[in-house]
Amino acid sequence: MQAEYDSISKEKSKTATELAYAEVISYNRKNLERELQNESRQHNRQQGKTKRREEEI
């Protein structure tokens, strides 16, 4: 009975670790997407400012 309990406990720990990895990967993916969108918006704003300056000249 103890051996079975140990085996289940070990499997539970492994599953918890894998779940934590999956959660971190999911968070990192969403964070990367957010950062890329921010960079894109910033780049577009910068181009808009440059274009307006050129039009003023």
N, C-alpha and C positions, 0 to 999 in steps of 0.2 A: 504494500500500500504506500509506503514512504517513497519507494522508487518511482511509482506512478505520479505521486504528488510532485516530486522533484522534477520529473520530466515535464509535467504540465506547467510548473512554475517557470522553468527555463524557456518553454515555448511562449508563455505569457510575456516574459521579459523581452524576448526577441521580437514579438509582435508589437509591443509598446515602443521599442526602439525604432522599428521600421515605420510605424505610424508617425513618430516624431520627425523622422527624416522626411517623410512625405509632406508633413505640415510645413517644415522649413522650406522645402523646395517650392511648394505652392506659394508661400509668402514671398520668397525671393522672386518668383516669376511675376507675381502681381506688382511687386515693388519695381522690378526692372521695367515693366510695361509703363508704369506711372512715370518713372524717370525719363524714359524715352519720349513719352508724350510731352513732358515738360520741356525737354531739350528741343523738340520739334517746334513747340509754341514759341520758345525763346528765339529760335533761329528765324522763324517767320516774322516775329516782331522786329527783329534786327534788320531783316531785309526790307520790311515796310518802312522803317526809319530811314534807311539808306536811300530807298526809292523816293521818299518825300524830299530829302535833302537835294537829290539830283534834280527833282522837278523845280525846286526853289531856285536853283542856280541857272 
